[in-house]
């Protein structure tokens, strides 16, 4: 809530959210894959899921798709609704 110009914490929610992302790239396509997706080994699946080339190798996402991209929107919105925010 908001009182005297300050936010007051009435309720707090904490949780973890995650996903397992599986990519299957044939060995003969690895050089092309890494040339088109140079950050593939540096980041989670987010950049690859947002760009087009890496999607052709995406086999599955098990868990929260939004968590792969960064902010687990579904979980955040659900928590806010529970809190009547």
KEFI-290233 format. One line per field, with one value per residue: x, y, z of N, C-alpha, C in turn; residue in three letters. Coordinates in nm, 2 decimals. Example, Ala and Ser with C-alpha at 12.3 -4.5 7.8 and 13.67 -1.06 7.14 Angstrom:
BEGIN
n_u = c(1.32, 1.28)
n_v = c(-0.57, -0.22)
n_w = c(0.78, 0.71)
ca_u = c(1.23, 1.37)
ca_v = c(-0.45, -0.11)
ca_w = c(0.78, 0.71)
c_u = c(1.32, 1.29)
c_v = c(-0.33, 0.00)
c_w = c(0.78, 0.79)
res = c(ala, ser)
This chain:
BEGIN
n_u = c(0.08, 0.03, 0.13, 0.15, 0.32, 0.50, 0.58, 0.45, 0.53, 0.30, 0.25, 0.46, 0.59, 0.78, 0.96, 1.09, 1.17, 1.20, 1.35, 1.42, 1.60, 1.62, 1.84, 1.91, 2.16, 2.29, 2.61, 2.75, 2.64, 2.73, 2.94, 2.81, 2.60, 2.72, 2.84, 2.63, 2.49, 2.67, 2.67, 2.57, 2.69, 2.74, 2.51, 2.18, 1.90, 1.76, 1.84, 1.87, 1.61, 1.47, 1.57, 1.58, 1.73, 1.83, 1.60, 1.53, 1.66, 1.56, 1.44, 1.29, 1.11, 1.10, 0.92, 0.91, 0.86, 0.88, 1.06, 1.29, 1.33, 1.38, 1.22, 0.98, 0.68, 0.42, 0.42, 0.47, 0.25, 0.04, 0.11, 0.07, -0.20, -0.30, -0.24, -0.41, -0.34)
n_v = c(-0.12, 0.24, 0.50, 0.82, 0.92, 0.71, 0.37, 0.08, -0.24, -0.49, -0.75, -1.02, -1.20, -1.48, -1.69, -1.94, -1.98, -2.17, -2.33, -2.60, -2.60, -2.75, -2.80, -2.92, -2.97, -3.06, -3.21, -3.14, -2.90, -2.72, -2.53, -2.33, -2.27, -2.16, -1.94, -1.78, -1.76, -1.63, -1.58, -1.80, -1.98, -1.82, -1.73, -1.78, -1.95, -1.73, -1.53, -1.69, -1.79, -1.56, -1.47, -1.57, -1.78, -1.98, -2.10, -2.31, -2.53, -2.58, -2.81, -2.86, -2.70, -2.72, -2.62, -2.29, -2.08, -1.80, -1.76, -1.84, -1.63, -1.42, -1.25, -1.40, -1.37, -1.48, -1.60, -1.38, -1.22, -1.39, -1.40, -1.13, -1.11, -1.29, -1.14, -0.94, -0.71)
n_w = c(0.00, -0.01, 0.18, 0.34, 0.14, 0.09, 0.00, 0.15, 0.26, 0.25, 0.20, 0.09, -0.18, -0.27, -0.50, -0.71, -1.05, -1.34, -1.63, -1.86, -2.15, -2.46, -2.72, -3.04, -3.24, -3.54, -3.59, -3.83, -3.88, -3.69, -3.71, -3.88, -3.72, -3.48, -3.60, -3.68, -3.44, -3.23, -2.95, -2.83, -2.65, -2.43, -2.31, -2.17, -2.31, -2.41, -2.60, -2.83, -2.86, -2.92, -3.15, -3.50, -3.63, -3.45, -3.36, -3.52, -3.42, -3.18, -2.96, -2.73, -2.46, -2.13, -1.87, -1.75, -2.01, -2.02, -1.82, -1.94, -2.11, -1.94, -1.75, -1.56, -1.66, -1.64, -1.38, -1.22, -1.27, -1.18, -0.91, -0.83, -0.88, -0.68, -0.46, -0.48, -0.62)
ca_u = c(0.00, 0.10, 0.09, 0.24, 0.42, 0.59, 0.52, 0.45, 0.51, 0.19, 0.27, 0.57, 0.59, 0.91, 0.95, 1.19, 1.11, 1.31, 1.32, 1.52, 1.58, 1.70, 1.87, 1.97, 2.23, 2.38, 2.76, 2.79, 2.58, 2.78, 3.01, 2.72, 2.52, 2.80, 2.87, 2.50, 2.46, 2.80, 2.66, 2.50, 2.76, 2.76, 2.39, 2.08, 1.83, 1.68, 1.88, 1.84, 1.47, 1.42, 1.62, 1.52, 1.81, 1.84, 1.47, 1.52, 1.73, 1.49, 1.36, 1.18, 1.13, 1.03, 0.92, 0.86, 0.91, 0.91, 1.18, 1.40, 1.35, 1.43, 1.12, 0.87, 0.56, 0.30, 0.43, 0.46, 0.11, -0.03, 0.13, 0.01, -0.35, -0.32, -0.22, -0.52, -0.27)
ca_v = c(0.00, 0.37, 0.59, 0.93, 0.93, 0.59, 0.24, 0.00, -0.38, -0.56, -0.89, -1.04, -1.34, -1.53, -1.81, -1.96, -2.02, -2.21, -2.42, -2.67, -2.58, -2.85, -2.77, -3.04, -2.92, -3.17, -3.18, -3.08, -2.76, -2.65, -2.40, -2.23, -2.23, -2.07, -1.81, -1.71, -1.74, -1.62, -1.57, -1.92, -2.04, -1.72, -1.69, -1.88, -1.97, -1.61, -1.47, -1.78, -1.80, -1.44, -1.46, -1.67, -1.90, -2.08, -2.17, -2.44, -2.64, -2.59, -2.94, -2.85, -2.61, -2.78, -2.53, -2.16, -2.02, -1.66, -1.76, -1.85, -1.50, -1.33, -1.22, -1.50, -1.29, -1.56, -1.62, -1.25, -1.17, -1.47, -1.36, -1.00, -1.13, -1.35, -1.03, -0.84, -0.59)
ca_w = c(0.00, -0.02, 0.29, 0.36, 0.03, 0.09, -0.01, 0.27, 0.22, 0.32, 0.17, 0.00, -0.24, -0.32, -0.57, -0.82, -1.17, -1.43, -1.74, -1.93, -2.29, -2.53, -2.86, -3.11, -3.36, -3.60, -3.59, -3.96, -3.88, -3.57, -3.75, -3.92, -3.60, -3.40, -3.68, -3.68, -3.30, -3.16, -2.81, -2.78, -2.53, -2.33, -2.24, -2.16, -2.44, -2.44, -2.73, -2.94, -2.88, -2.97, -3.29, -3.59, -3.68, -3.35, -3.34, -3.60, -3.35, -3.05, -2.95, -2.63, -2.34, -2.02, -1.76, -1.78, -2.13, -1.98, -1.74, -2.03, -2.17, -1.84, -1.64, -1.57, -1.65, -1.59, -1.24, -1.16, -1.28, -1.09, -0.77, -0.81, -0.87, -0.55, -0.36, -0.51, -0.66)
c_u = c(0.09, 0.04, 0.20, 0.35, 0.52, 0.51, 0.55, 0.43, 0.41, 0.21, 0.38, 0.56, 0.73, 0.89, 1.07, 1.11, 1.22, 1.26, 1.44, 1.50, 1.68, 1.71, 1.94, 2.03, 2.32, 2.52, 2.80, 2.73, 2.64, 2.85, 2.91, 2.64, 2.59, 2.83, 2.74, 2.45, 2.58, 2.79, 2.59, 2.57, 2.77, 2.63, 2.29, 2.01, 1.77, 1.72, 1.85, 1.69, 1.41, 1.46, 1.57, 1.60, 1.81, 1.71, 1.46, 1.58, 1.66, 1.41, 1.25, 1.22, 1.04, 1.03, 0.86, 0.93, 0.96, 1.04, 1.31, 1.44, 1.40, 1.33, 1.00, 0.73, 0.44, 0.30, 0.41, 0.31, 0.02, -0.01, 0.07, -0.15, -0.38, -0.32, -0.32, -0.46, -0.33)
c_v = c(0.12, 0.46, 0.69, 0.94, 0.82, 0.46, 0.15, -0.15, -0.44, -0.71, -0.91, -1.19, -1.36, -1.66, -1.82, -2.01, -2.07, -2.29, -2.49, -2.65, -2.68, -2.81, -2.89, -2.98, -3.03, -3.12, -3.10, -2.93, -2.67, -2.52, -2.29, -2.18, -2.13, -1.94, -1.73, -1.68, -1.73, -1.62, -1.70, -1.99, -1.95, -1.69, -1.81, -1.88, -1.84, -1.56, -1.56, -1.80, -1.68, -1.42, -1.58, -1.80, -2.01, -2.16, -2.30, -2.56, -2.66, -2.72, -2.92, -2.74, -2.67, -2.68, -2.40, -2.09, -1.87, -1.66, -1.77, -1.71, -1.39, -1.31, -1.32, -1.43, -1.36, -1.57, -1.49, -1.20, -1.26, -1.43, -1.23, -1.02, -1.19, -1.24, -0.92, -0.71, -0.54)
c_w = c(0.00, 0.09, 0.32, 0.26, 0.02, 0.07, 0.11, 0.23, 0.31, 0.31, 0.07, -0.05, -0.29, -0.39, -0.66, -0.94, -1.27, -1.55, -1.79, -2.08, -2.36, -2.68, -2.92, -3.24, -3.42, -3.61, -3.72, -3.97, -3.77, -3.61, -3.80, -3.81, -3.52, -3.47, -3.68, -3.53, -3.21, -3.01, -2.75, -2.66, -2.41, -2.25, -2.24, -2.30, -2.49, -2.58, -2.85, -2.96, -2.94, -3.12, -3.37, -3.61, -3.57, -3.32, -3.41, -3.53, -3.21, -3.05, -2.85, -2.52, -2.24, -1.90, -1.81, -1.90, -2.10, -1.90, -1.82, -2.09, -2.07, -1.72, -1.66, -1.55, -1.60, -1.44, -1.17, -1.16, -1.19, -0.95, -0.74, -0.80, -0.73, -0.44, -0.38, -0.55, -0.79)
res = c(unk, unk, unk, unk, unk, unk, unk, unk, unk, unk, unk, unk, unk, unk, unk, unk, unk, unk, unk, unk, unk, unk, unk, unk, unk, unk, unk, unk, unk, unk, unk, unk, unk, unk, unk, unk, unk, unk, unk, unk, unk, unk, unk, unk, unk, unk, unk, unk, unk, unk, unk, unk, unk, unk, unk, unk, unk, unk, unk, unk, unk, unk, unk, unk, unk, unk, unk, unk, unk, unk, unk, unk, unk, unk, unk, unk, unk, unk, unk, unk, unk, unk, unk, unk, unk)
